């Protein structure tokens, strides 16, 4: 649950109430669900709500929706804040995210990334916000480093611009921005067992 706790702490840095959706699977026990709920609440979540929409459709997420509405109503919008100011340099913004959100010790830049930063600053893109592209499996750039790793640095290998959309996005570690898709769609392997009602081939 340490990873969950870190995500809650991160979200609270923006001055908003946090609601955790506890997605229920048929193999989950009540005790397991309660462990997650308690950990979320102890970490400062406004609420942690069981969500069973995969099995019950919209009705299975009704309580979650109500909890989100209550969290929004209870939140003081005056408390909202951004993680960094847009007037900071490109590197300062990247380092704010890396240290505050990921827990990194610092950031390393390739020669290419440094050249691109200089070009973006010269072009006047230094005021744009940052959206980091990295592995979703870890706070670090190493997908095998689970939980809340310590003692790591973020490696920026290049920085791309979406000037029209209004942001810059550093490419960190070994990550593809658009994953390759198979020529044969996965839905061909999904079916329903008519005797048990179980979905087959989804995972």
C-alpha positions, 0 to 999 in steps of 0.5 A: 500500500506504500505506492497508494499512500504516495499517490494520495500524498501527491494529490493532496499537494494540489490542495484538493480532496482525494477520493480513492476508488477501490476496484473490486474483483471477484477474488478479493476478500472483504479483509483485503478490501478493508486493508486498502480502504483503511490505508487510504483513509489513514493517508489522508484520503477524503474517502475510499469507496468500493467500486464494482462497476466492472461487474454491475455497470454504472450502478456499481460505481454510484457510491463512488460518484456520490463520494466524488461529489461530496469531496468536491462540495467539501473542498475549499477552492481557495486551497488549490495550488499548482506544483510550480510556477510557470515562470520557473525555468524548464529544468526547474519545472522538471526537477520540481516534478521529479523531486516532489511527485516521484521522490527522485534525488535529482535529474540528469539530462542527455546532451540532446535534451540540453540542446533542446531546452536551449532551443525551446527557451530561445523560441519562447517556450520556457513558460509552458507547463511540463508533462513527463513521459515515463514508465507508469510502473514505477515512480522511477524510470526503472519499471522493476522498482516497485513501491516507493523507491529511494535513491534514484535519479530521473534521466531525461533523454529528450524533450518534445514540444506540443506548442499547439496544445501548450506543453513540453514533454520530457521523454524519460528512461526507456519509454515509447510515447505510442505503443505498437498495436498488433495486427490482430485485435485482442477482442477476437480472443474475448468471449463469455462462458454461457454456463458461468457468465465469466468473461474469457480472454480479457486478461 
